Amino acid sequence: MDKFFERLAEDLETYATHAKRKTIEVEDAELLLRRQGYVNDKVPVEVLIEKYLRMDQRRLLIPIATSGNVVIPKKRS
């Protein structure tokens, strides 16, 4: 398990470095999941989030509409 997460962190760091960033973005994780075959046209990342994460974690990652036409979390610019 340690080896898996070490490799995961190295890959994410490589993607950020390639994009000339020091910060790993959500898009880096999505790209990694797509390249590893977990995410594809039939299985979006939201399906994995709903399947494997707790409700409080899902709320942080999947945008939801609330009253007043507000979307939480706000889209990154």
C-alpha positions in Angstrom: 0.0 0.0 0.0 2.9 2.4 0.8 4.4 1.8 -2.6 1.1 2.5 -4.3 0.7 5.9 -2.6 4.3 6.8 -3.2 3.9 6.1 -6.9 0.6 8.0 -6.9 2.2 11.1 -5.3 5.2 10.9 -7.7 2.9 10.8 -10.7 0.8 13.7 -9.5 3.9 15.7 -8.8 5.1 14.9 -12.3 1.9 16.2 -13.8 2.1 19.4 -11.9 5.7 19.9 -12.8 5.0 19.3 -16.4 2.3 22.0 -16.3 5.0 24.3 -14.7 3.1 24.4 -11.4 4.2 23.7 -7.8 0.6 22.8 -6.7 -1.2 19.6 -7.6 -4.6 20.4 -9.0 -7.8 18.4 -9.2 -7.3 18.1 -12.9 -4.0 16.3 -12.3 -5.8 13.6 -10.2 -8.5 13.2 -12.8 -5.9 12.8 -15.5 -4.1 10.1 -13.4 -7.3 8.2 -12.8 -8.1 8.4 -16.5 -4.7 7.1 -17.5 -4.9 4.3 -15.0 -8.3 3.3 -16.4 -10.4 4.1 -13.4 -12.1 7.0 -15.2 -13.4 6.8 -18.8 -16.2 8.1 -21.0 -18.7 5.7 -19.3 -17.3 6.2 -15.7 -16.7 9.8 -14.8 -14.8 10.7 -11.7 -18.0 11.7 -9.9 -19.0 8.0 -10.0 -15.9 7.0 -8.1 -16.4 9.8 -5.6 -19.9 8.7 -4.9 -18.9 5.0 -4.7 -15.9 5.3 -2.4 -16.1 8.5 -0.3 -18.2 9.4 2.7 -21.0 12.0 2.3 -19.0 14.8 3.9 -16.1 14.2 1.5 -18.5 14.0 -1.4 -19.9 17.5 -0.6 -16.4 18.9 -0.8 -15.7 17.5 -4.3 -19.0 17.4 -6.2 -20.7 20.7 -6.9 -24.3 20.9 -5.7 -26.9 23.6 -6.3 -28.4 25.3 -3.3 -31.1 27.9 -2.8 -30.4 31.2 -4.5 -28.8 29.5 -7.5 -25.5 29.1 -5.7 -23.2 26.2 -6.6 -21.0 24.8 -3.8 -18.0 24.4 -4.0 -17.3 27.3 -6.2 -15.6 26.6 -9.6 -11.9 27.2 -9.6 -10.8 29.9 -12.0 
